[in-house]
Amino acid sequence: MTELYIEGGRTLLGTEIGETSLTISGNVIAGIGDAAHGAFGLDASGLLVMPGIVDIHGDAFERQLMPRPGVDFPVDVALIDSDRQAITNGITTVFHGTTWSWEPGLRGADNARKLLAAIETLRPQLAADTRFHLRQETFNLDAEDEIIGWMKDGRIDLLAFNDHMDLAGISKPAKRARMVERTGLSSEAFDQLVDRVLSRADQVPASIARLAEAANAAGIPTLSHDDNSPAMRAGFRDLGVRIAEFPINEETAIAAAEAGDFIVFGAPNVVRGGSHTGWTKASDMIARGLCSVLASDYYYPAQLLAAFRLVHDGILALPQAWSLVSSAPARAAGLTDRGDIAPGRRADLLLIDDSIALRPRIVAVIANGKLAHLADGARLRPATALPHQAIAAA
């Protein structure tokens, strides 16, 4: 069994950071503070050693699928490229947020099916633990039976309820134009499609309830997206949906927090200093205890950068900021084997150079006990050779 050793890093243990060493055996953390005895080691002196980032909502992979409107690339190529991007930004567990909408094109049925099949096929080859987060557009009624079948077969890891019929562009010309472009339809054909979809609006609540019931039966965590009122959040909570994803106002976030729901905001919101949509400012919500999870959303570097931005701005200490991108999203997703550093936990670890304010640099990534990324300047223990397994992973 391959053993690794991380020597002398400033390591996050619980809510404290202190210098220690770690031993990894197989794919788990085997010891803390033990004498060096690994097959090879990483010198972490001067570096932070942190749990791997868990990203429960990211759709940046869509940029690899369709880098320009109407320009498609093979799904396997896109996923492999996205995996490298995730790992080099410290994301060791990634949920690809795949939208299955009533619209054709990038977010249509064919792409959802292809993405799920590709993730399942490629998963053993990918460095990050890659999981399927299905974002079901609630007006996508024809997909209900197939999605329930996927859940029964254990193929879905997270299920989100989205409604972009209004919020994503039907009533907003600029966003509508982007949707039309994404579908490949003419403007007239798009409007006709919208009319057909809206004609079945009375069937949507019952469909949501059936999907939520199936998810609960399968033990799949569920999310509601862009909750716009405490009443909307309460309605989803009554269905067992306990993750509020991007509540769009303070009142809804307060209601979610008071009920003990997980509350997700986008890490790019923190890094940029506000929402690109003009909605809730995530750093304000965090300061008030109204955010428990930060997700990459549409930009893989954002979680790493956001944690250090929160520290720099005096909003949270690093252990608390890091929980937003590691232990809390792991709990929200029902993953009890990762998110913190302790004996027996999955060995997902990051070595980070934090010497430049607001610009942390990933020096090394260990994912599931394997060395998945090693940056220039990383220090291996002298006179030791990398095991074959680690070389293959790196």
N, C-alpha and C positions, 0 to 999 in steps of 0.2 A: 504494500500500500504506500503510495507516494506521500511523503511528508514535506511540508514547507515550514519555514520559520521566518517570522517578521520580528526584527530586532530593534528595540529601543525607540519605538514611535510614541508620539503623544496620542494616546488611544482613548476613544470614547467608551467608557464603561458605565452603563446606566446613565446617570445625569452628571457625571464627572469626567474630566479629561486628565489623564495622568500618564507618565511615561512607564511603559511596560513592554513585554514581548509576548508574542502569540505563537503557538504551535498549531499547525493544521494537519490533520490526518485524514486522508481520503477527501471527502467533501464537507467535513465539519471542523469546527474549532475544537481542538482537543485539549488545549491547556492555555492558561494565562499566567505569565510571569515565570514559566519554566526555563531551565537552563537550555541552551541551544543544543538541539539534537536532530534538527530537520535534515533531509537529504540535500536541500539547498536553502539559502536564506536571502532575504531582502533586508538591506540596511535602511531602516526607517528613521534614523536619527535626524532630528530637525523637521520631520514630516508629521502630519496628522494621519492617524489610522482610524478610518470611519467605516461604519456598516455601508454596504452597497445601497444605492438609491433604488427605490421601488416606484415605478411610474404607472399609476392605474388609469391614466387617460392621456394618450398621446396619438395624434394623427399626422405627425410630421412625415411618416412613411408615404403619405399620399403624394408628397413632392417628388419622391423617387418613382412612383407609379406614373404620374403625369406631371413632369416638370414644367410643361407649358400646356395650355388648354388644347385638347385634341391630340397631344403627343404622348403616346403610351409606350411604356417599357414593360418587359416581362415581369410577372409578379415575383418570381424567384430572384431575379436580379435586384429588384427593389427591396425585397426583404433582407437579402444578404448585406446590401449597402446600408440599410437602416440599422441592422444589427451592429455593424462596425461603428456607426455614429453613436448609437446608444451606449455601447461599452466604453468608448473613448471619452464619453461624458459622464461616466460613473454609474450608469443605469444598468444594474445587474438583473433586475426583474422588470420586464416591459409588457404592458398590456396594450396591444395595438387596437386603438379605438376605431373599429370598422363600422361605418354607417351603412345601413341597409335602408334605403329610402324608396318612396314611391316614384322618384325620378329615375330616369335611365342614366347611363354614363358612369362616371367615376364612382358614384355612390349607389349604383343600381344593384339589382339582384345578381347578375353574372359576376360582378367584381366581388361581392360579399362571399359568394360560393368559392370563387377562385382563391381569395385570400385565406379563407378558413382551410381549404385543402392544402394550400402551400405552407401555411404555418404548421399544420400537422405533419407534413412531409419533411420540412426542413428543420423542425424543432431540434432533433438530435445534433445537427451540424452548427447550430447557432450558439454563440458564446453567452448571450443573455438568456435567462429563463423567459421564453417568449410565449405569451398567452393571448387569448382571444377575448376582446371586450366588444360585444355587439351593441351598437348604438341603433336601436330600432326606432325609426320614425313612426310615431303612433298612428299616422294616417296610412301607413303601409299595411293595410288590412290583409291583403292577399298572401303576405308572408307568414302569417300567424302560425298556421299548422306546421310549416317547415321548421320554424324557430322552436316551437315546442318539441318537435322531434329531436332537434339538435340538443336541446337541454336534457331530455331524457337519456340521450346517448352520451352525455358528459362532454360535449364538444364546446360548450360556452363557459367561460370563466367569470365574466361579469356581464350583466345585462343592464343597459341604460335606456330610459324612455325619453326620447327627443320629440319636440314638436317645433319644427322650423317652418311650418306652413305660413306663419306670420313673421316670426322673429328673424328668420334668415332671408327675407327678401321679397315676399309676395307684396307687401305694402311699402317696401323701401326700394326705390328704383335702382340704386347702385348695387345693392346686394342681389336684387332680382336679376340684374344683368349678368352678374357673376354666376348665378345659378343656371341661367339659360345657356351661357357659354359652356359650363361644365357638362350639361346634358347633351350638347350637340344638336338640340332641337332649334327650329326657328322660333321666333318670339310668338307667333300665332299658335303654333303647335304646342308650345309650353303653356300658354294660357288655356287652351282647350283641355290639356292634361290636368291643370289645376282645378278647373271647373268639375271635371269628372271625379277627382279625388275628394273635393269638398262636398260633393253631393252625398257622400257616405259618412259625413261627420257624426251623425247620430250613433253610428256603430263603434266609434273609437273608444269610449269609456269601458264598454264590456270587453273589448279586445285587450285593453291594458290590464283589466282585472284578471282575465284568464292567463295572460303571460306572466303576471306577477305571481299568481298561484302556482304555476308550473315551475317558476324559478325557485320559489320557497320550498316546494316539494323536492327539488333537486339540490337544495343547499347552495344555490348560486346567489351571491350578493347582488343587489340591485341599486340603481341610481336613478334619480330624476334630474333632468337637465334644465337649467335656466328657470327654476321655480320663481314665480313672480309675485307670490303672496304667501302669508302664513297659511291661508286656507288651502292653497294648492299643495304646499308642503305637507299639511296635515292629511290631505286626501291620499297622497302617495304613502305617507307613513302608515295609514290605516291598512294599506295593501302589503305592508312589510318592507317597503322601500326605505331603507335607513341611511342612505347616502345622498346628501343634497349637493348636487354638482353645479357650481357657478350660480348660486342664488343671486338675483339681479338687484336686490335692494337690502338695506340694513334690517328692515322689519322681518323679512323672511329669514335672514341669517340668525337673528336673535331667536326667533321661534324654533329654528332647527337646533340651535345650541341648547336652549332650555329643555328640549325634548331628548337631548343626548344623541342626536344624529351626528354622523360624520359630515363635515362641511368641506368641500373641495373648491379651491380656487386655482387659477392658472399661475404658475411660476413666472411666465413672461410679464404678467401684470406687476409683480413685485420688482423685477429687474428694470422694467421700463418706467416704473413710477406711477402706473395707472393702467386702466383697461383700454384696449384699442377700440372698444365699442362705446366708451364713455359711461360704462356702468360702474359697479362697485370697485373701489380701490382696495386691493387685497391687503396691502400693508396696514391700512387702517383697521380692517377686519381682524387681522392677526393681533394687532396691538390690543384689541378689545376682547380677545379670546373667542372670536367668531369664525375661526378657520382652523381646521385640524389637519388638512392635507393640502400639499401643493403638488400639482401635476405639471408635466412638461407642456401639455396642451398641444402647441404646434411647433415647439422649438426645443430640441433635445438638450442643449446646454443650459436651459433656464433653471432647472432645479438646483444644480450645483451653484450657479451664480446667485440665485435668490437667497439661499441659506446664508451666504456670506454678506449679501446686501442687508439682510435683516440685522445681522450682528453689527455691521459698520454703522447702520443708522440708529443703533441703540434700542431697537425694538425687542430683540430677544438675545439671550446668550446662545452660544453656538450649540450646546447640547439640545436646547429647546427648539432652535431653528432647524437642526438636523432631524429631529423627530418628525417634522412636517414632510420630509422627503424620504423617510426610511421606515421607522417603526410604526408610525400612524397609518400610512398607506398599506403597509403589510397587514395591520389589524383590520382595516376596512375591507380588504380583499379576502380576509379569512386565512391568511398565511401566518401560521404560528411558529414557523421554523426559521424566521429571518427578521431583519430589521434592527437587531441589536447585536452586540458582541458579548457572547457568553459561551461557556463550554457546552458542546452538543448542538449549537446553532449551525445552520448552513454557513459555509465559509464563503460569504460574499463580502469582500473587503476592498477598501480604497486607500491608497497612499497618496496624500495630497500635499503639495507645496503651497502654503498659504502666506508666503513671504511678501507678496505684493497685494496690497489692499484691493478688494473687489475683483481680483483676477486670480482666483485659485486655479492651480494647474494639476491635473491628474497625472501622477507619476507612474502608478501601477494599479492594475485592476485584477483582483482574484475573484473569479466567478465559479461558484460550486466547487471550490477547492483547486481550480486550475488557473494558472497564470494566463489571463486573457489579453492583457495589454501591458506593455512596458515601454515607457517613453524614453527618449534620449536623456542620458544623465542619471537614469536609475542605477542604484548601486546593488549589484548582486554580491553575495558573500564571496570573497576571494578564494580562488583555487577550488571552486566547486562547479560541477557541470549540471546543466539543467536536465532533468529527466525527460525522456522521449515524450511522455504524455504532455508535459508542460510546454515543450517546444512546439508540438503540434497545435496546442490551443493558442499559443501566442502568435 
